[in-house]
Amino acid sequence: MTRTWILPVLLVLCGSVFAAGRVLSGSPGEAAALLLGFVLLAGVTSPLVFPRSIGALEAQRRSAVDGHPIVYWRPGCTYCLRLRVRLGPSARRLHWVDIWRDPEGAAVVRAANDGNETVPTVVVAGRPHTNPEPGWVREQLRPSA
């Protein structure tokens, strides 16, 4: 769990150091803007912008019931963030598995990607898709006619 927060914490700490330097050089306005930028970047790279993660086994069970895709992701991944942002509110309809918190999820991703933990890996109807287009993932949420 601590690994998921390393990057956001480092960003806040670095921002604080840079902002302190700007304050000491007599630019408090610049310091505030700099610190705000680092805090926003830390928020975007944190797990907070993603729907609540569940375990891989629970995600597989839920997906079997409702047919919604499973997204295997990890904090700090820009491709995962891109997928999350471009899906908008519909992202909450998917089942999200943080591979850094769930060893079974990491194993699923490695099995689908030749031993690599390449994310996002989206599983639709039992078939893995590595880094798919957000529009395609959104289409998988539409009910079949």
PEBEL-V899576 format. One record per pair of residues at least 6 apart in sequence whose ideal C-beta (glycine too) atoms are under 8 Angstrom apart, sorted by the first residue. I is the first residue (numbers start at 0). GAP is how many residues later the second one is. D is the distance in whole Angstrom. If there is no record, write none. Layout:
BEGIN
((I,GAP,D) (I,GAP,D))
END
This chain:
BEGIN
((0,99,8) (0,100,6) (2,97,5) (3,42,8) (3,43,5) (3,70,8) (3,71,4) (3,72,8) (3,94,7) (3,96,5) (3,97,7) (4,41,7) (4,42,8) (4,70,8) (6,35,8) (6,38,5) (6,39,8) (6,68,7) (6,69,5) (7,34,4) (7,35,7) (7,37,5) (7,38,4) (7,67,8) (8,33,7) (10,27,5) (10,28,8) (10,30,5) (10,31,4) (10,34,7) (11,26,6) (11,27,6) (11,30,5) (13,24,6) (14,19,6) (14,20,5) (14,22,7) (14,23,2) (14,24,6) (14,26,8) (14,27,8) (15,19,7) (15,22,8) (17,13,8) (17,16,5) (17,17,8) (17,20,7) (18,12,4) (18,13,7) (18,15,5) (18,16,4) (18,19,8) (19,11,7) (20,10,8) (21,6,7) (21,8,5) (21,9,4) (21,12,6) (22,8,5) (42,6,7) (43,37,7) (44,30,7) (44,31,5) (44,36,7) (45,29,6) (46,6,7) (46,28,5) (46,51,7) (48,32,7) (48,35,6) (48,36,8) (49,23,7) (49,25,8) (49,30,8) (49,34,6) (49,41,8) (49,46,6) (49,48,8) (50,40,6) (50,41,5) (50,43,7) (50,45,5) (51,44,7) (52,20,8) (52,43,5) (52,44,6) (52,45,4) (52,48,6) (52,49,7) (53,8,7) (53,41,6) (53,42,7) (53,43,6) (54,42,7) (54,47,5) (54,49,7) (54,50,7) (55,14,8) (55,16,8) (55,41,5) (55,46,5) (55,48,4) (55,49,4) (55,51,8) (55,52,6) (56,47,6) (57,37,8) (58,11,5) (58,36,4) (58,37,8) (58,38,5) (58,46,8) (59,10,7) (61,6,7) (61,33,5) (62,6,7) (62,7,5) (62,32,6) (62,60,7) (66,58,8) (67,25,6) (67,26,6) (67,27,6) (67,72,8) (67,73,7) (68,25,5) (68,26,7) (68,53,5) (68,54,6) (68,55,5) (68,68,6) (68,71,5) (68,72,7) (69,24,7) (69,25,5) (69,26,8) (69,27,6) (69,52,7) (69,53,4) (70,9,8) (70,12,7) (70,23,5) (70,24,7) (70,25,5) (70,26,7) (70,49,5) (70,50,8) (70,51,5) (70,66,8) (71,25,5) (71,27,5) (71,33,5) (71,36,6) (71,37,5) (71,47,6) (71,48,7) (71,49,4) (71,50,8) (71,51,7) (72,7,4) (72,10,8) (72,11,8) (72,23,6) (72,24,7) (72,25,6) (72,26,7) (72,46,5) (72,47,5) (73,6,7) (73,24,6) (73,25,5) (73,26,5) (73,43,7) (73,45,5) (74,23,7) (74,25,7) (76,42,5) (76,43,7) (78,40,7) (78,41,6) (78,52,5) (79,39,6) (79,40,5) (81,52,7) (82,8,8) (82,37,5) (82,39,8) (82,48,8) (82,49,8) (82,51,5) (82,54,7) (83,7,5) (85,48,4) (85,49,8) (86,7,7) (86,47,6) (86,50,6) (86,51,6) (89,48,6) (89,51,6) (92,48,5) (93,28,8) (93,43,7) (93,47,7) (96,8,4) (96,11,8) (97,7,7) (98,6,5) (98,7,4) (98,10,5) (98,18,6) (98,20,6) (99,6,8) (105,11,6) (107,13,8) (107,15,7) (107,20,8) (108,7,8) (108,8,5) (108,9,7) (108,10,6) (108,12,5) (109,6,7) (109,7,6) (111,9,5) (111,11,8) (111,16,4) (111,18,7) (112,8,7) (112,15,8) (112,17,6) (117,12,5) (117,13,7) (118,12,8) (119,10,8) (119,11,6) (119,12,8) (120,7,5) (120,8,7) (120,9,5) (120,10,8) (121,6,7) (121,7,5) (121,10,5) (121,15,6) (121,18,8) (122,6,7) (123,16,5) (128,7,8))
END
